[in-house]
Amino acid sequence: CGDPVVARTTAAQLQVAAFCTGVEAFANDMGRLPSGSEQLNCLLTNSTGGTNWKGPYFLEIPPDPWQRRYFYRPLPTLGSNAFVIVSAGPDGRLGTADDIARTQVWHHGMSAKL
């Protein structure tokens, strides 16, 4: 009925895209991207007490289809408003060819996928 790896990869791609939208909403409200230490938790709770926070942007951050966490990371080498969200993919190891990642640059109200 289909390749389960392809189905899981597609599900992870959709979740990563949704998380990118949540990060953009957070950034539009707060005027900044989440820090590396905040990870995606800032989409659930206003842990910093920011007055412009309008979340929760998600009710939960589920694990990826392989039951592992997603990773958020700012990418200052691409600019102060660049970030990536990653699933380690089927092999569970970050930095390998099967990672499912999306890199974006947020521009105060607009974003661009890289």
C-alpha positions as CSV (number, residue, x, y, z in Angstrom):
1,C,0.0,0.0,0.0
2,G,3.0,2.2,-0.2
3,D,6.5,2.6,1.2
4,P,6.4,3.4,4.9
5,V,9.7,5.3,4.8
6,V,8.2,7.6,2.1
7,A,5.0,8.1,4.1
8,R,7.0,9.0,7.3
9,T,9.3,11.3,5.4
10,T,6.3,13.1,3.8
11,A,4.7,13.4,7.3
12,A,8.0,14.9,8.7
13,Q,8.2,17.3,5.8
14,L,4.7,18.5,6.5
15,Q,5.4,18.9,10.3
16,V,8.6,20.8,9.6
17,A,6.8,23.2,7.3
18,A,4.1,23.7,10.0
19,F,6.7,24.4,12.6
20,C,8.3,27.0,10.3
21,T,5.0,28.7,10.0
22,G,4.7,28.7,13.8
23,V,8.2,30.1,14.2
24,E,7.3,32.9,11.8
25,A,4.1,33.7,13.7
26,F,6.1,33.9,16.9
27,A,8.7,36.1,15.3
28,N,6.1,38.4,13.8
29,D,4.5,38.8,17.3
30,M,7.8,39.0,19.3
31,G,9.9,40.9,16.8
32,R,12.6,38.2,17.0
33,L,13.2,34.5,16.3
34,P,13.3,32.0,19.1
35,S,16.7,31.5,20.6
36,G,18.6,28.2,20.3
37,S,17.9,27.5,24.0
38,E,14.1,28.1,23.6
39,Q,13.9,25.6,20.8
40,L,10.3,25.0,19.7
41,N,9.0,25.2,23.3
42,C,8.4,28.9,22.8
43,L,5.5,28.0,20.5
44,L,3.7,26.4,23.4
45,T,4.3,28.7,26.4
46,N,5.5,32.3,27.0
47,S,8.4,31.3,29.1
48,T,10.2,34.7,28.7
49,G,7.1,36.7,29.7
50,G,7.1,38.7,26.4
51,T,4.2,41.1,26.2
52,N,3.6,40.6,22.5
53,W,3.4,36.8,22.7
54,K,0.0,35.7,21.2
55,G,0.4,31.9,21.5
56,P,0.2,29.2,22.0
57,Y,1.1,28.7,18.4
58,F,0.7,24.9,18.8
59,L,-1.0,22.8,21.4
60,E,1.9,20.3,21.4
61,I,5.2,19.6,19.6
62,P,4.8,16.0,18.6
63,P,7.8,13.8,17.9
64,D,8.8,13.1,14.4
65,P,7.4,10.0,12.7
66,W,10.3,8.0,14.2
67,Q,9.4,9.1,17.7
68,R,12.3,11.5,18.0
69,R,12.3,15.2,18.7
70,Y,12.6,18.0,16.1
71,F,15.5,20.4,16.3
72,Y,15.3,24.2,15.9
73,R,18.5,26.1,15.3
74,P,19.2,29.8,14.5
75,L,21.6,30.1,11.6
76,P,23.6,33.3,12.1
77,T,26.0,32.4,9.3
78,L,23.1,33.1,6.9
79,G,22.0,36.2,8.7
80,S,20.4,37.1,12.0
81,N,17.0,36.0,10.8
82,A,17.8,32.6,9.4
83,F,16.8,29.4,11.0
84,V,16.4,25.7,10.3
85,I,14.1,23.0,11.7
86,V,15.3,19.4,11.4
87,S,14.2,15.8,11.9
88,A,17.1,13.4,12.0
89,G,15.1,11.2,9.7
90,P,14.9,7.4,9.5
91,D,18.5,6.8,10.8
92,G,18.1,9.0,13.8
93,R,21.4,10.8,13.3
94,L,21.6,14.5,12.6
95,G,23.9,15.6,9.8
96,T,23.3,12.6,7.5
97,A,21.7,12.4,4.0
98,D,18.3,11.4,5.3
99,D,17.7,14.4,7.5
100,I,14.5,16.2,6.8
101,A,15.2,19.9,7.1
102,R,13.8,23.3,6.1
103,T,15.9,26.5,6.2
104,Q,14.1,29.8,6.2
105,V,14.9,33.5,6.6
106,W,12.4,35.6,8.4
107,H,11.9,39.2,7.3
108,H,9.6,40.9,9.8
109,G,6.3,39.8,8.4
110,M,7.6,37.8,5.4
111,S,9.8,34.8,5.1
112,A,11.7,33.0,2.4
113,K,12.5,29.3,2.1
114,L,16.1,28.6,1.3
